[in-house]
Amino acid sequence: MTVVIPKAVQGAFWMLVSGCCYIVSASLMRHLGDSYSPYEITFIRAVIAVVMLAPLFLRGSRAPLWPERPFAVLMTGVFSYLGILFWLVAASNMPVGDFFALQFITPLFSIAFAILFLRERADFASWAATLVGFAGVLIVLRPGVIEISLGAVAALLSSFFYAGVNTVIKSLSRTLSATTIVFYGNFLLIPIALPMAIIEWQTPLLADLPWILGVGIMSTLGYVLVTKAIALAPARVVQPVNFMRMPIGAAFGWVLFSEFPDVWTWTGAAVIFCATSYAVGRGSKKIEK
C-alpha cells in the first residue's frame, strides 16, 4: 500500500529541513568567527553554489546562455552578494538565536519592495502588519537602551538585500524559471566576489576547511530546499514553520556557545513572526482569489 503524503506536509517538512541547514551553516560560521574574511567565505560559497546548482540547471533548463533582461539578472547577483556577505558577518558576530530572530524581517521587506517596485496592491491591514513587524525589530534591538551591535546591523542589511533578491526574482520569474534565475545569480556572484576575495585572501588551514565548506554547502542546500518547500505548498502554509529556526537556533547557540536569547529577543521575534505570517497569509489568499 502506497502512502500519499499531502503536499502541504511535504512543504512544511522541507521548510523545516531548510531551516536546520541554515542554522548549521550559521553555527559553523559562528565557530569560525573572524578567522577568515567574509569576502573570502562569500567567494567560496559562490563557487560551491554553482557546482551544486549546475546539474539542476543543465538538466532542466533550456535557457539561452545570455538571458533576457541581463541587467535584472545582474542585480540578482549584486543583491545576492550583499545579502550573503552581511549574512556571514552577522552569523560570525552575534548569537545564533538572536540572528535568526532578526532574519524573520526578510518577508516584510519583500512585501514592502513588491508594493513599491512591482506595483502590487496592499490594503491597510497588510501595511499595518508590516509596521508591527518592524516594531518587533525595535523590541529586539532596543535602541537607546542597549548598544546596537555590528552583527545586528549586518543581520538587518542581509534581510534587506535578500528581500531585494526576492523582488527581482519575482519580476524575472515571468520569463525565466526559478532554477535558471538562481543559477545565473550565483554564477554572477563569482566575478562580483572575486576582487575583494583576492585582497582579503587567507589560505584556509586544513583543519578549518571542513567548516568553511560546510558553511557553503549547508547554506546553498537551505536555499534549494526553501524553493522546493514553496513549490509544494502555499507560503502561508510553510511560513509558520520558519519560526522553528528561532528555538532550534537558540538550542544550538546554548549547547555550542553557551549563548541564549533574552526575553526581549523572544518577545520581538514573536511579534515579527506573527506580523510576517499574517501578511504572507493575507497575500497568498488574495493571489488564490
FILONU-863063 format. One record per residue (C-alpha): x, y, z; residue in one letter. Coordinates in steps of 0.25 Angstrom, whole numbers, always signed. Each point is the difference from the previous one (the first is absolute). Layout:
px, py, pz, rest
X, Y, Z, A
...
***
This chain:
px, py, pz, rest
+0, +0, +0, M
+6, +13, -4, T
-1, +12, +10, V
-3, +13, -7, V
+5, +12, +8, I
-7, +13, -2, P
+8, +10, -7, K
-3, +10, +12, A
+7, -10, +9, V
+12, -2, -10, Q
+1, +15, -1, G
+0, +2, +15, A
+11, -11, +2, F
+9, +6, -11, W
-1, +14, +6, M
+4, -6, +14, L
+12, -7, -6, V
+4, +12, -7, S
-1, +8, +13, G
+9, -11, +6, C
+10, +2, -11, C
+1, +15, +2, Y
+2, -2, +15, I
+11, -10, -2, V
+7, +10, -10, S
-2, +12, +9, A
+6, -9, +12, S
+12, -4, -9, L
+2, +15, -3, M
-1, +4, +15, R
+10, -11, +3, H
+10, +6, -11, L
-3, +14, +6, G
+10, +10, -6, D
+11, -10, -4, S
-4, +3, -15, Y
-5, +12, -8, S
-15, -1, -3, P
+5, +5, -14, Y
+8, -13, -2, E
-11, -9, +6, I
-11, +7, -9, T
+9, -4, -12, F
+2, -14, +4, I
-15, -1, +3, R
-3, +5, -14, A
+9, -11, -7, V
-6, -11, +9, I
-14, +5, -4, A
+3, +0, -15, V
+6, -14, +1, V
-13, -5, +7, M
-10, +7, -8, L
+6, -3, -14, A
-5, -14, -1, P
-14, +5, +3, L
+1, +12, -10, F
+6, -9, -11, L
-10, -11, +1, R
-13, +8, +1, G
+3, +14, -7, S
-1, +4, -15, R
+4, +14, +3, A
+10, +7, -9, P
+14, +3, +4, L
-3, +15, +0, W
-14, +2, +7, P
-10, +10, -3, E
+0, +12, +9, R
+15, -1, +4, P
+0, +12, +9, F
-10, -6, +9, A
+7, -13, +0, V
+13, +8, +4, L
-8, +6, +11, M
-3, -13, +5, T
+14, -3, +1, G
+4, +13, +7, V
-12, -1, +10, F
+4, -15, +3, S
+14, +4, +2, Y
-3, +11, +10, L
-11, -9, +7, G
+10, -11, +2, I
+12, +9, +4, L
-8, +6, +11, F
-7, -13, +4, W
+14, -5, +2, L
+5, +12, +8, V
-13, -1, +9, A
+2, -15, +2, A
+14, +1, +4, S
-3, +12, +10, N
-13, -3, +7, M
-6, -11, +8, P
-7, -10, -10, V
-14, +1, +7, G
+1, +16, -1, D
+4, -1, -14, F
-12, -8, -5, F
-9, +9, +8, A
+3, +11, -9, L
+0, -8, -12, Q
-15, -1, +1, F
-1, +14, -5, I
+4, -4, -14, T
-14, -3, -5, P
-5, +13, +5, L
+11, +7, -8, F
-4, -8, -12, S
-15, +4, +1, I
+4, +15, +1, A
+9, -1, -12, F
-11, -8, -8, A
-9, +12, +3, I
+10, +11, -3, L
+7, -6, -12, F
-9, -11, -6, L
-13, +9, +2, R
-7, -11, +8, E
-12, +5, +7, R
-1, -1, +15, A
-11, +4, +10, D
+1, +6, +13, F
+0, -13, +8, A
+13, -4, -8, S
+7, +13, +2, W
-4, -1, +15, A
+6, -14, +1, A
+13, +5, -6, T
+1, +12, +10, L
-3, -10, +11, V
+11, -9, -5, G
+10, +12, +0, F
-4, +3, +14, A
+4, -14, +4, G
+14, +3, -6, V
+0, +12, +10, L
-3, -9, +12, I
+11, -9, -4, V
+10, +11, -2, L
-5, +10, +11, R
+8, +12, -6, P
+3, +10, +11, G
+0, -11, +10, V
+11, -9, -4, I
+11, +3, -11, E
-4, -5, -13, I
+11, -10, -5, S
+7, -2, -13, L
-7, -14, -1, G
-14, +6, +2, A
+2, +10, -11, V
+6, -10, -9, A
-12, -9, +2, A
-10, +11, -4, L
+9, +3, -12, L
+0, -14, -4, S
-15, -1, +1, S
-1, +13, -8, F
+8, -5, -12, F
-6, -14, +1, Y
-14, +7, -2, A
+6, +7, -12, G
+4, -13, -6, V
-14, -6, +3, N
-6, +13, -7, T
+9, -2, -13, V
-2, -15, +0, I
-15, +3, +0, K
+1, +9, -11, S
+9, -9, -9, L
-9, -12, +3, S
-10, +5, -10, R
+10, -4, -11, T
+10, -9, +6, L
-1, -13, +9, S
+4, +1, +15, A
+12, -10, -2, T
+5, +9, -12, T
+0, +13, +8, I
+6, -6, +13, V
+11, -6, -9, F
+3, +12, -7, Y
+0, +8, +13, G
+10, -9, +7, N
+9, -1, -13, F
+1, +15, +0, L
+4, +0, +14, L
+13, -6, -3, I
+6, +12, -8, P
-7, +10, +9, I
+6, -6, +13, A
+14, -3, -7, L
+7, +13, +2, P
-2, +2, +15, M
+2, -15, +2, A
+14, +2, -6, I
+3, +12, +8, I
-4, -7, +13, E
+4, -14, -4, W
+6, -9, +11, Q
+3, -14, -4, T
-9, -8, +9, P
+6, -10, +10, L
-2, -14, -2, L
-8, -2, +13, A
-9, +12, -4, D
-3, -5, -14, L
-12, -9, +4, P
-6, +12, +8, W
+1, +9, -12, I
-5, -10, -10, L
-11, -3, +10, G
-5, +15, +0, V
-1, +0, -15, G
-6, -14, -2, I
-11, +2, +11, M
-4, +14, -4, S
-1, -4, -14, T
-8, -12, +3, L
-9, +8, +9, G
-3, +9, -11, Y
-4, -11, -10, V
-9, -6, +11, L
-7, +13, +2, V
-3, +0, -15, T
-5, -14, +1, K
-9, +2, +12, A
-7, +13, -6, I
-2, -8, -13, A
-7, -11, +7, L
-9, +8, +9, A
-5, +15, +2, P
+9, +10, +7, A
-11, +1, +11, R
+1, -15, +3, V
+16, -1, +0, V
+3, +14, +6, Q
-4, -4, +15, P
+10, -11, -1, V
+11, +11, -1, N
-3, +4, +15, F
+7, -14, +3, M
+13, +7, -4, R
+0, +8, +13, M
-1, -11, +11, P
+9, -10, -8, I
+10, +12, -2, G
-1, +3, +14, A
+3, -14, +4, A
+12, -1, -9, F
+5, +13, +6, G
-2, -5, +14, W
+6, -13, -2, V
+12, +4, -9, L
+3, +14, +5, F
-7, +2, +14, S
-9, +11, -6, E
-15, +1, +1, F
-9, +11, -4, P
-6, +9, +11, D
-15, +3, +2, V
+0, +12, -9, W
+5, -8, -12, T
-10, -10, +2, W
-11, +10, +1, T
+5, +8, -12, G
+1, -13, -8, A
-14, -4, +3, A
-5, +14, -4, V
+8, -1, -13, I
-5, -14, -3, F
-15, +3, +2, C
+1, +12, -8, A
+7, -7, -11, T
-9, -12, +0, S
-12, +9, -1, Y
+5, +8, -11, A
+5, -12, -8, V
-13, -8, +2, G
-9, +12, -4, R
+8, +2, -12, G
-1, -15, -4, S
-15, +0, +1, K
-1, +12, -9, K
+8, -7, -10, I
-9, -12, +0, E
-12, +8, -1, K
***
